[in-house]
Amino acid sequence: MSADHRLFNEQELESRIELIRKHVARPIPKQPWDDNNPALIPFHEPTDPDASRGEGGIIIGSARHAANIPLLKSLNVIAVLNCASGGIARLPVDELKECGIRYAFTNCRRDSYDYPILHEKKETANDGGDDIEESYVCSQHLEVASELFIEIRCQNSGNAKQQRAGKLDATTETETSKTPCNILFFCVAGQNRSAALAVATMILHGKPLEECLKHCADKRPFVLENIGFQRQVVELEAILRNLKSKGAAIRNQFRSHWTLYEQANKSLKALQQTKRIRIAEDKDGVDTKLMTITDRPISTQIPRSKSEYDVLAGTKVEIELLIPGLCTMEVRIPRECTIPELKRCLIQHANENLLFHDMRPCKVAKAWVVIAMFGYDDMYDIPLEVEAVELKVQLKRIKSMFGLTSRLVNGEPRVVWNEKCRFALVIFSVIRLPTELSSKISTDSSMTMDVDDDDEDPALSPDQVPWTFEHEERPGAPATLLENTLRSTHLRAWDFVTGEALASSVPTVFSYAEDPRDKRAFMMVSKSANTLQHFRFGDPKGDILGMGENAIVHRVQLNHTKPDGAHRDENWTRVNIGLENSRRMSVQSDIVSNSTTNTETEEWDAAVKRPFSLAKMLAFLKNSSEAGLAKRLRLANLLNSDKRVLYFYGLGLGLSTNAYNNNEYKFELMLLSKYEQEFSTYTMREFMEEYVAVPSSVDVDERRRAIQKLQSGFTITSVKVFLVSLLNAFRDLTLMGVQAFDFNHLNNVLVSRDYRQVRLIDIDGNSQGSIDYPAVEFSNGALSMRPNPPQRPCLDVDLNVLLPSVIEQLMLGKGRGKSFVSNKRSEIWHAKEEDGKELVRKLLTENFYSTSFNHNGLDDEAKFKLQKHVNKLAEWFYALLKKQPPWNNWTHDIYDAMRCIDHLPIS
């Protein structure tokens, strides 16, 4: 039975919430805006007789304020507390320390209505099992905030005491020692998380709620917009009031609150004495060292773990791990390890601390690890995945970008990580845990399971399902909460060859449906910048380039990202920047500066291919499938110098939302190729349909005129140029070692607007991989003969049916219709040879030379030459059609077909 009504007076709570809304929770200024006004809540009011004690106050601000060193100095700030979901990438932590400003953090994972930022309700059954007993447990966020504020109060009190005793002379007296020092609580926007913790800390230390709100209302009237946080603030106020009035009668229900309250309200003398005792007990300075490593206030409540001492010993390092869509966590990883070992460590931490304890417990299946670093823009990164970038390129890039070194141990490169590393574990799929195991984990929160509990790689499991996360945006929140959770909603990409990072020029969120057959649901895109997501269907400007059975292709403009954030403009969420664009991080090394090449100034106009399902995405990522082949084609780009095969950039990482539930999101991997205006979305299927269309049957005037223009200008020379380009593209695939090309539905070939060139797309759509022709194979350290004979080293493409059909339509069907071509082909085939050739001559003359033969100025000699040419053309086509010498084998392989087309007579 719920007992909220026994613990709280709902009417009183609602009244206090109305008080909050009377002073604050106003709409936030329209983004982007210059946020120049942090709000100070002094511990003592100026009229307070104790104000001279100089115990400072808490300033509520944003990441911008935390990055503004002159501002912090002017506000006499000696410590900052990061209340965001993770570290602000470009926050000048080193400069803060140099200026004597302490940096601490308590990562509040979400700015959502149901997030327990101050406390969490626990329900336990009594021994009899009939009644449910409620208790409230303080959050670690509130504990960290209160302990840090206590330390600042102690420091302020010590300075004031020395001033009164005259112990500060002119040589030692500073601005910090003369005036009370303050602490800045900040999150991304300085609206909800930092404000909730600041107000709660002040209430915990005895300051009335009304006074806190008045100070906020003056400078930041938009704070505490989150109605869930409002509720927790007034609940905290009620809990403290009840603890004072009812005492021991309710302490069991609020034990952690009582402990914090007692600690916060001890006399300063007692607090300082406690601090001295704690330091005296720390003989080896372990706590002090840990504080400098982890940037956390020293807690007497939490025992030290083995991994913390590993940090001290130098065998481990504490880094920040972002699980996009969920939260940011601190993880202790080996200081030196291989990249696969690092990934296993991060996945295990995510499993044991998050996914195992979800409402539907699961474990990570397919995921990517992406590395960035504090001091650089958070979009300046690289995936540590060989699907995207070769290992040797990864190692070279992380050294040139971040100065991370590696060494070979037993043939494997081991990277030396440091505490400035920031990793993102992007989850694409998970494996649901068995029901019986799920129930055990839900009842025993301490239960763990080894991520490597079997020999099978979870990323290869047939049981994996797409991983999705829930997120509800709020109109009163700054910019878009989604961007604050993920750091950005921009599409990300990395160059196959160089590993250089790119991002879409505007935020881009796609749509999807659980049913891959519902293709219309994949066509919506949101490009909202600094506002809530707004989805609409692709516009006629070319946002959607095409759609096939396996994937949809979007057009996206990409820019190279820069370490100092110079790539950002008004389309980027300003509250996420942390520093102004003009600021150049002094921590950048000369190596990084020199590594910026000319290619980083270029933009990518990309065609982004998104598979319709997880199964299709996993299939195209295989090394032997489309993405693997695309990477090899990109690496071997000299073999594609004429660009007859689509030019591939690399792999992209994007976000999409459920078209039928915009609060549900997932991540996708995509293949990026070059977009070219001259090809646009004009496929060979569309070209062939327009080429053989009967103009009189087309109802739309504009389309009919376009078809007539195509047909009238398409000469026999145009036919040869078109076919040569097509077969040369097939040959280029063969040179690159591609085994198969799915030519059957003609949508895999793009045609230029002048009909002279083609581009092959959807390489290896059937996932057959590369040509594999050696007669021997290498396994287990030895050479052995293959059990089956090797395949012929040539491209597997339909030359027997589709290519002859294409040529027949080009030669016979211009403006005649497909049925006409079928009928005439049958008539030619069954006629006597001379009659068949005569029919071919007649049709070729009508299709390509009727104007020339009817030209009044054409003399007899010219007509004779023209007729001779038509006869040669008819002989060539008749032999091709009937597969007579010399073209009896012309469809055996690409090179035979090329020889045949090379001999197509042109005038």
VOFI-292506 format. One record per residue (C-alpha): residue in one letter; z, x, y. Coordinates in steps of 0.25 Angstrom, whole numbers, padded with zeros to 4 digits, always signed. Last residue first. Layout:
AZXY/...
//
This chain:
S-0353+0116+0026/I-0342+0117+0016/P-0343+0119+0001/L-0330+0118-0007/H-0330+0131-0014/D-0316+0135-0009/I-0311+0122-0015/C-0315+0126-0029/R-0309+0140-0027/M-0296+0134-0022/A-0295+0124-0034/D-0296+0136-0044/Y-0285+0143-0036/I-0276+0131-0036/D-0277+0129-0051/H-0284+0122-0062/T-0291+0112-0052/W-0304+0120-0051/N-0306+0122-0065/N-0320+0115-0067/W-0324+0119-0053/P-0335+0129-0056/P-0339+0121-0064/Q-0336+0106-0065/K-0323+0100-0062/K-0330+0086-0060/L-0324+0084-0046/L-0325+0099-0043/A-0339+0100-0048/Y-0343+0087-0040/F-0336+0093-0027/W-0344+0106-0028/E-0357+0100-0031/A-0355+0090-0020/L-0352+0101-0010/K-0364+0109-0014/N-0373+0096-0012/V-0366+0093+0001/H-0370+0107+0006/K-0384+0106+0002/Q-0385+0092+0009/L-0380+0099+0022/K-0390+0110+0020/F-0401+0100+0018/K-0397+0092+0030/A-0397+0105+0039/E-0411+0108+0034/D-0415+0094+0037/D-0410+0093+0051/L-0397+0087+0056/G-0398+0081+0070/N-0398+0067+0066/H-0384+0068+0059/N-0384+0059+0047/F-0382+0070+0037/S-0371+0076+0045/T-0363+0063+0047/S-0364+0060+0032/Y-0358+0074+0029/F-0344+0073+0025/N-0340+0060+0018/E-0354+0054+0016/T-0360+0067+0012/L-0349+0070+0002/L-0350+0056-0004/K-0365+0058-0006/R-0364+0071-0012/V-0353+0067-0022/L-0362+0055-0026/E-0374+0065-0028/K-0365+0074-0036/G-0361+0062-0045/D-0375+0058-0047/E-0379+0072-0051/E-0367+0074-0061/K-0369+0060-0067/A-0358+0050-0062/H-0344+0049-0068/W-0337+0058-0060/I-0344+0054-0047/E-0341+0040-0049/S-0326+0043-0052/R-0325+0051-0040/K-0332+0040-0032/N-0322+0030-0036/S-0310+0038-0034/V-0314+0043-0020/F-0318+0028-0016/S-0304+0024-0021/K-0297+0034-0012/G-0304+0029+0001/R-0317+0033+0007/G-0314+0039+0021/K-0316+0053+0015/G-0315+0051+0000/L-0325+0060-0007/M-0322+0074-0004/L-0308+0073+0001/Q-0304+0063-0009/E-0310+0071-0020/I-0303+0083-0016/V-0290+0076-0016/S-0292+0071-0029/P-0296+0084-0035/L-0283+0090-0029/L-0274+0078-0035/V-0279+0078-0049/N-0281+0092-0055/L-0275+0101-0044/D-0260+0096-0045/V-0252+0108-0041/D-0244+0117-0050/L-0246+0130-0043/C-0250+0142-0051/P-0243+0153-0060/R-0247+0147-0074/Q-0234+0144-0081/P-0227+0154-0090/P-0228+0152-0105/N-0215+0146-0111/P-0203+0154-0117/R-0204+0164-0106/M-0203+0178-0110/S-0190+0186-0107/L-0185+0196-0097/A-0171+0200-0097/G-0158+0199-0088/N-0154+0185-0092/S-0167+0179-0089/F-0180+0185-0083/E-0193+0177-0087/V-0206+0181-0093/A-0220+0175-0092/P-0219+0174-0077/Y-0225+0161-0071/D-0215+0154-0063/I-0221+0147-0051/S-0210+0142-0042/G-0203+0129-0043/Q-0207+0116-0050/S-0199+0107-0040/N-0209+0096-0039/G-0210+0096-0024/D-0214+0111-0025/I-0218+0112-0011/D-0215+0099-0003/I-0226+0104+0007/L-0240+0110+0007/R-0247+0111+0020/V-0261+0108+0022/Q-0272+0112+0032/R-0285+0108+0037/Y-0283+0093+0039/D-0282+0094+0054/R-0269+0087+0054/S-0263+0097+0044/V-0261+0091+0030/L-0247+0091+0023/V-0247+0092+0008/N-0235+0088-0001/N-0239+0073+0002/L-0251+0075-0007/H-0244+0067-0019/N-0248+0076-0030/F-0247+0090-0024/D-0234+0093-0029/F-0234+0108-0029/A-0230+0117-0040/Q-0226+0131-0044/V-0225+0138-0030/G-0226+0153-0031/M-0230+0156-0017/L-0244+0159-0020/T-0246+0146-0028/L-0241+0138-0015/D-0251+0146-0007/R-0262+0142-0017/F-0258+0127-0015/A-0259+0129+0000/N-0272+0135-0002/L-0277+0123-0010/L-0273+0114+0001/S-0279+0122+0013/V-0292+0124+0005/L-0292+0108+0002/F-0291+0105+0017/V-0301+0116+0022/K-0311+0111+0011/V-0310+0096+0015/S-0311+0100+0030/T-0324+0107+0027/I-0329+0094+0020/T-0326+0088+0033/F-0315+0079+0038/G-0318+0075+0052/S-0322+0061+0049/Q-0311+0058+0039/L-0300+0063+0048/K-0305+0055+0061/Q-0307+0043+0053/I-0293+0044+0048/A-0288+0045+0062/R-0296+0033+0067/R-0290+0025+0055/R-0276+0029+0059/E-0278+0025+0073/D-0285+0012+0070/V-0274+0007+0060/D-0281-0002+0049/V-0286+0009+0040/S-0296+0003+0030/S-0308+0007+0038/P-0305+0021+0038/V-0306+0022+0023/A-0295+0032+0019/V-0299+0045+0011/Y-0294+0055+0022/E-0282+0047+0026/E-0277+0046+0012/M-0279+0061+0010/F-0272+0065+0023/E-0260+0056+0020/R-0259+0062+0006/M-0261+0076+0012/T-0249+0074+0021/Y-0249+0073+0036/T-0234+0074+0040/S-0235+0085+0051/F-0246+0094+0047/E-0250+0099+0061/Q-0236+0097+0066/E-0230+0107+0056/Y-0216+0106+0050/K-0212+0119+0043/S-0203+0117+0031/L-0188+0113+0029/L-0182+0110+0015/M-0170+0101+0016/L-0155+0101+0011/E-0147+0089+0013/F-0133+0086+0018/K-0127+0072+0017/Y-0122+0061+0026/E-0115+0047+0025/N-0111+0040+0038/N-0125+0035+0040/N-0125+0026+0028/Y-0138+0020+0024/A-0147+0032+0029/N-0137+0041+0023/T-0136+0053+0032/S-0143+0067+0032/L-0139+0081+0035/G-0148+0093+0034/L-0149+0107+0028/G-0162+0114+0029/L-0169+0123+0020/G-0180+0133+0024/Y-0192+0135+0033/F-0204+0131+0023/Y-0219+0132+0028/L-0227+0122+0020/V-0238+0129+0012/R-0251+0130+0019/K-0244+0139+0029/D-0255+0149+0029/S-0245+0161+0028/N-0239+0154+0015/L-0238+0167+0006/L-0232+0174+0018/N-0221+0163+0018/A-0215+0169+0005/L-0201+0167+0010/R-0205+0153+0014/L-0212+0150+0001/R-0199+0155-0006/K-0190+0146+0002/A-0200+0134-0001/L-0200+0137-0016/G-0185+0136-0016/A-0184+0124-0008/E-0195+0117-0016/S-0190+0120-0030/S-0187+0133-0038/N-0175+0137-0030/K-0170+0123-0031/L-0168+0116-0017/F-0179+0106-0020/A-0171+0100-0032/L-0158+0099-0025/M-0164+0091-0013/K-0172+0082-0023/A-0159+0079-0031/L-0151+0077-0018/S-0161+0066-0013/F-0173+0064-0004/P-0176+0078-0001/R-0177+0082+0014/K-0189+0090+0019/V-0188+0095+0033/A-0201+0098+0040/A-0197+0109+0050/D-0201+0113+0064/W-0193+0126+0064/E-0190+0132+0078/E-0191+0147+0081/T-0181+0155+0088/E-0175+0160+0076/T-0188+0165+0070/N-0188+0175+0081/T-0176+0182+0075/T-0161+0181+0078/S-0155+0192+0069/N-0153+0201+0081/S-0143+0192+0087/V-0136+0191+0073/I-0135+0206+0071/D-0131+0208+0085/S-0118+0200+0082/Q-0115+0187+0087/V-0100+0186+0090/S-0103+0185+0105/M-0107+0170+0103/R-0117+0167+0114/R-0113+0155+0122/S-0125+0148+0129/N-0125+0137+0119/E-0111+0133+0123/L-0100+0134+0112/G-0094+0125+0102/I-0107+0119+0098/N-0103+0107+0090/V-0099+0099+0103/R-0113+0101+0107/T-0119+0094+0096/W-0133+0100+0095/N-0145+0092+0101/E-0142+0097+0115/D-0146+0111+0111/R-0141+0122+0100/H-0150+0133+0096/A-0142+0143+0105/G-0130+0141+0095/D-0125+0155+0096/P-0129+0159+0082/K-0143+0152+0083/T-0149+0141+0075/H-0164+0141+0073/N-0171+0128+0077/L-0176+0116+0068/Q-0185+0104+0071/V-0185+0094+0060/R-0196+0086+0054/H-0192+0078+0042/V-0197+0078+0027/I-0193+0068+0017/A-0191+0071+0002/N-0194+0069-0012/E-0204+0058-0013/G-0211+0062+0000/M-0208+0060+0015/G-0214+0065+0027/L-0213+0071+0041/I-0201+0064+0046/D-0197+0067+0060/G-0212+0067+0064/K-0211+0061+0078/P-0213+0047+0072/D-0198+0045+0071/G-0189+0047+0059/F-0180+0036+0056/R-0167+0035+0064/F-0153+0040+0063/H-0143+0041+0074/Q-0131+0051+0072/L-0121+0051+0083/T-0122+0059+0095/N-0124+0074+0099/A-0138+0075+0094/S-0143+0064+0085/K-0155+0067+0077/S-0153+0057+0066/V-0164+0055+0055/M-0169+0044+0047/M-0180+0045+0036/F-0172+0047+0023/A-0169+0032+0022/R-0184+0029+0022/K-0184+0037+0009/D-0176+0027+0001/R-0180+0033-0012/P-0170+0044-0011/D-0159+0034-0013/E-0146+0039-0006/A-0153+0038+0007/Y-0155+0049+0018/S-0155+0052+0032/F-0157+0064+0041/V-0147+0070+0052/T-0154+0079+0062/P-0147+0085+0074/V-0158+0091+0083/S-0165+0105+0083/S-0163+0106+0068/A-0155+0118+0064/L-0160+0132+0059/A-0153+0144+0052/E-0160+0157+0049/G-0160+0160+0034/T-0172+0170+0036/V-0181+0165+0025/F-0178+0151+0021/D-0174+0148+0035/W-0162+0139+0036/A-0161+0124+0041/R-0150+0115+0047/L-0153+0101+0051/H-0143+0098+0063/T-0131+0089+0061/S-0122+0099+0065/R-0107+0105+0064/L-0106+0095+0052/T-0094+0087+0056/N-0097+0088+0071/E-0111+0085+0069/L-0107+0072+0061/L-0097+0069+0072/T-0109+0067+0082/A-0108+0070+0096/P-0094+0067+0100/A-0087+0055+0093/G-0086+0042+0099/P-0098+0036+0091/R-0093+0040+0078/E-0100+0046+0066/E-0096+0043+0052/H-0097+0054+0041/E-0097+0053+0026/F-0102+0064+0017/T-0113+0065+0007/W-0115+0074-0005/P-0127+0071-0013/V-0124+0070-0028/Q-0123+0081-0039/D-0123+0077-0054/P-0136+0085-0057/S-0128+0098-0055/L-0136+0109-0049/A-0127+0111-0036/P-0115+0110-0045/D-0119+0123-0052/E-0115+0121-0067/D-0106+0130-0073/D-0094+0121-0072/D-0081+0120-0064/D-0087+0129-0053/V-0081+0120-0042/D-0067+0122-0048/M-0059+0109-0047/T-0047+0106-0038/M-0036+0097-0039/S-0026+0097-0027/S-0030+0083-0022/D-0025+0077-0036/T-0027+0062-0036/S-0042+0063-0030/I-0045+0075-0039/K-0040+0069-0052/S-0049+0056-0048/S-0061+0064-0045/L-0059+0072-0059/E-0059+0059-0066/T-0071+0054-0059/P-0080+0066-0061/L-0083+0074-0049/R-0095+0071-0040/I-0105+0082-0038/V-0109+0086-0024/S-0121+0087-0016/F-0126+0093-0003/I-0114+0100+0002/V-0115+0109+0014/L-0104+0120+0013/A-0104+0126+0027/F-0098+0140+0029/R-0092+0146+0042/C-0090+0161+0041/K-0080+0166+0052/E-0069+0170+0042/N-0078+0181+0035/W-0087+0182+0023/V-0091+0195+0016/V-0103+0191+0008/R-0105+0196-0007/P-0119+0199-0011/E-0121+0199-0026/G-0126+0211-0034/N-0112+0214-0040/V-0107+0215-0026/L-0117+0216-0015/R-0112+0215-0001/S-0112+0205+0011/T-0110+0205+0026/L-0108+0193+0035/G-0112+0197+0049/F-0114+0182+0053/M-0129+0181+0056/S-0135+0194+0051/K-0126+0195+0039/I-0126+0180+0036/R-0142+0181+0037/K-0143+0193+0028/L-0135+0187+0017/Q-0142+0174+0018/V-0155+0181+0017/K-0152+0188+0005/L-0147+0175-0001/E-0160+0168+0001/V-0159+0156+0011/A-0159+0141+0009/E-0158+0140-0006/V-0151+0153-0007/E-0139+0146+0000/L-0129+0153+0010/P-0135+0144+0021/I-0136+0151+0035/D-0129+0148+0048/Y-0131+0147+0063/M-0128+0132+0064/D-0114+0135+0067/D-0117+0143+0079/Y-0110+0157+0078/G-0096+0161+0080/F-0091+0156+0067/M-0101+0158+0056/A-0111+0150+0048/I-0113+0149+0033/V-0120+0138+0025/V-0116+0135+0011/W-0125+0124+0004/A-0120+0113-0006/K-0125+0107-0019/A-0114+0102-0028/V-0100+0102-0021/K-0089+0094-0029/C-0085+0080-0029/P-0073+0071-0028/R-0077+0056-0023/M-0066+0053-0013/D-0067+0068-0010/H-0056+0078-0015/F-0065+0086-0024/L-0075+0087-0012/L-0065+0093-0002/N-0055+0104-0005/E-0059+0108-0019/N-0074+0105-0017/A-0076+0111-0004/H-0068+0124-0008/Q-0076+0125-0021/I-0089+0124-0013/L-0084+0135-0003/C-0080+0144-0014/R-0093+0142-0022/K-0101+0145-0009/L-0094+0158-0007/E-0096+0162-0021/P-0111+0159-0020/I-0111+0167-0007/T-0105+0179-0013/C-0091+0183-0009/E-0083+0191+0001/R-0072+0185+0009/P-0069+0175-0002/I-0068+0161+0004/R-0057+0154+0011/V-0061+0140+0016/E-0058+0133+0028/M-0064+0119+0029/T-0073+0111+0037/C-0076+0096+0034/L-0084+0086+0028/G-0099+0084+0032/P-0102+0098+0032/I-0092+0106+0023/L-0089+0117+0033/L-0081+0129+0028/E-0074+0138+0037/I-0070+0152+0032/E-0057+0159+0027/V-0059+0172+0021/K-0055+0178+0008/T-0052+0191+0002/G-0046+0197+0015/A-0032+0197+0010/L-0028+0188+0021/V-0039+0178+0017/D-0034+0179+0003/Y-0020+0176+0008/E-0026+0163+0013/S-0033+0161+0000/K-0019+0162-0007/S-0014+0150+0001/R-0003+0151+0011/P+0007+0139+0011/I+0005+0128+0022/Q+0017+0123+0029/T+0021+0135+0038/S+0007+0134+0045/I+0002+0146+0053/P-0009+0140+0063/R-0023+0142+0058/D-0033+0152+0062/T-0036+0156+0048/I-0036+0171+0049/T-0027+0173+0061/M-0017+0162+0054/L-0018+0169+0041/K-0014+0182+0047/T-0002+0176+0054/D+0002+0169+0041/V+0001+0182+0033/G+0009+0190+0044/D+0016+0198+0032/K+0030+0194+0037/D+0026+0179+0039/E+0041+0175+0038/A+0043+0180+0052/I+0031+0173+0058/R+0036+0160+0052/I+0050+0162+0057/R+0044+0165+0071/K+0036+0153+0071/T+0048+0144+0067/Q+0056+0150+0078/Q+0045+0147+0088/L+0045+0133+0083/A+0060+0132+0084/K+0059+0137+0098/L+0048+0127+0101/S+0057+0116+0097/K+0052+0109+0085/N+0043+0097+0087/A+0030+0102+0081/Q+0037+0106+0068/E+0044+0093+0067/Y+0032+0085+0069/L+0024+0093+0059/T+0034+0091+0048/W+0036+0077+0051/H+0021+0075+0051/S+0020+0081+0037/R+0031+0072+0032/F+0025+0059+0037/Q+0028+0050+0026/N+0040+0057+0021/R+0045+0057+0035/I+0046+0042+0036/A+0061+0039+0035/A+0065+0054+0039/G+0062+0051+0054/K+0060+0036+0058/S+0059+0038+0074/K+0053+0053+0075/L+0044+0052+0062/N+0040+0038+0067/R+0035+0043+0080/L+0028+0055+0073/I+0021+0046+0064/A+0017+0036+0075/E+0010+0048+0083/L+0003+0053+0071/E-0002+0039+0068/V-0007+0038+0083/V-0015+0051+0081/Q-0020+0047+0067/R-0026+0034+0073/Q-0033+0041+0084/F-0038+0051+0074/G-0045+0040+0066/I-0050+0034+0079/N-0058+0046+0082/E-0060+0046+0097/L-0048+0055+0099/V-0054+0062+0111/F-0063+0056+0121/P-0054+0056+0133/R-0055+0071+0133/K-0050+0076+0147/D-0041+0066+0153/A-0039+0057+0140/C-0034+0069+0132/H-0022+0071+0141/K-0019+0057+0141/L-0020+0056+0126/C-0010+0067+0124/E+0000+0060+0134/E-0001+0047+0126/L+0001+0053+0113/P+0015+0059+0117/K+0017+0074+0115/G+0027+0077+0104/H+0022+0089+0096/L+0015+0079+0086/I+0009+0071+0097/M+0003+0084+0103/T-0002+0088+0089/A-0008+0074+0087/V-0015+0075+0101/A-0021+0088+0098/L-0025+0085+0083/A-0032+0072+0087/A-0039+0079+0099/S-0044+0090+0091/R-0050+0081+0080/N-0055+0070+0090/Q-0062+0074+0102/G-0063+0089+0105/A-0078+0089+0101/V-0078+0100+0090/C-0063+0101+0088/F-0053+0107+0097/F-0038+0109+0099/L-0035+0119+0110/I-0021+0125+0111/N-0014+0127+0124/C-0006+0138+0130/P+0005+0135+0141/T+0003+0143+0154/K+0009+0157+0157/S+0007+0164+0144/T-0007+0160+0142/E-0010+0163+0156/T-0005+0177+0154/E+0009+0184+0156/T+0010+0197+0149/T+0008+0207+0160/A+0014+0198+0171/D+0027+0196+0163/L+0030+0186+0153/K+0045+0187+0149/G+0050+0179+0161/A+0059+0170+0152/R+0051+0158+0157/Q+0038+0164+0154/Q+0043+0169+0140/K+0047+0155+0137/A+0034+0149+0141/N+0026+0159+0133/G+0035+0156+0121/S+0033+0141+0123/N+0018+0143+0124/Q+0017+0151+0111/C+0026+0140+0103/R+0018+0129+0108/I+0005+0136+0104/E+0011+0138+0090/I+0015+0123+0089/F+0001+0119+0093/L-0004+0127+0081/E+0006+0121+0072/S+0002+0107+0077/A-0013+0109+0075/V-0012+0114+0061/E-0003+0103+0057/L-0011+0093+0063/H-0024+0098+0056/Q-0016+0099+0043/S-0015+0084+0043/C-0001+0078+0043/V+0002+0069+0031/Y+0005+0054+0032/S+0012+0047+0021/E+0010+0034+0014/E+0018+0029+0002/I+0011+0019-0007/D+0019+0009-0015/D+0017+0005-0029/G+0017+0018-0036/G+0032+0018-0040/D+0033+0033-0036/N+0027+0030-0023/A+0011+0031-0021/T+0006+0041-0011/E-0003+0038+0001/K-0006+0049+0011/K-0011+0047+0025/E-0017+0059+0033/H-0013+0066+0046/L-0019+0071+0058/I-0033+0074+0056/P-0034+0064+0044/Y-0049+0061+0045/D-0052+0046+0044/Y-0059+0044+0058/S-0067+0056+0057/D-0067+0069+0065/R-0068+0077+0052/R-0063+0090+0046/C-0052+0094+0055/N-0052+0109+0054/T-0039+0114+0059/F-0042+0127+0067/A-0035+0138+0075/Y-0041+0148+0085/R-0031+0156+0094/I-0035+0159+0108/G-0031+0173+0111/C-0044+0176+0119/E-0049+0185+0108/K-0045+0174+0098/L-0054+0164+0105/E-0065+0174+0106/D-0065+0176+0091/V-0065+0161+0089/P-0077+0158+0098/L-0081+0144+0092/R-0095+0145+0088/A-0094+0138+0074/I-0083+0128+0078/G-0074+0130+0066/G-0072+0117+0057/S-0069+0103+0057/A-0064+0103+0071/C-0049+0105+0075/N-0050+0119+0080/L-0037+0123+0086/V-0038+0132+0098/A-0027+0142+0103/I-0022+0149+0116/V-0028+0139+0126/N-0024+0142+0140/L-0034+0131+0145/S-0042+0142+0153/K-0042+0150+0141/L-0048+0139+0133/L-0059+0137+0143/P-0062+0151+0144/I-0064+0152+0129/N-0073+0140+0128/A-0075+0138+0113/A-0063+0130+0110/H-0067+0121+0122/R-0081+0119+0116/A-0075+0116+0102/S-0068+0104+0108/G-0055+0101+0116/I-0041+0096+0115/I-0031+0105+0122/I-0017+0106+0116/G-0005+0109+0124/G+0004+0120+0130/E+0019+0122+0127/G+0023+0127+0141/R+0037+0124+0141/S+0035+0120+0156/A+0030+0107+0151/D+0044+0103+0146/P+0047+0095+0158/D+0035+0087+0156/T+0027+0084+0168/P+0016+0093+0165/E+0015+0087+0151/H+0019+0095+0139/F+0011+0098+0127/P-0002+0098+0135/I-0014+0090+0130/L-0026+0097+0136/A-0040+0091+0135/P-0052+0099+0134/N-0063+0096+0145/N-0076+0103+0145/D-0084+0095+0135/D-0098+0095+0141/W-0105+0084+0135/P-0116+0082+0124/Q-0113+0072+0120/K-0108+0059+0127/P-0094+0060+0131/I-0084+0055+0120/P-0081+0041+0120/R-0066+0039+0123/A-0055+0041+0113/V-0045+0044+0124/H-0034+0037+0132/K-0035+0022+0128/R-0040+0026+0115/I-0027+0034+0112/L-0018+0022+0117/E-0026+0013+0108/I-0023+0022+0096/R-0008+0021+0100/S-0009+0005+0100/E-0016+0005+0087/L-0005+0014+0081/E+0006+0005+0087/Q-0001-0007+0081/E-0002+0000+0067/N+0013+0003+0066/F+0012+0015+0057/L+0019+0019+0044/R+0022+0005+0039/H+0009-0001+0043/D+0001+0011+0036/A+0008+0008+0023/S-0004+0006+0014/M+0000+0000+0000/
//
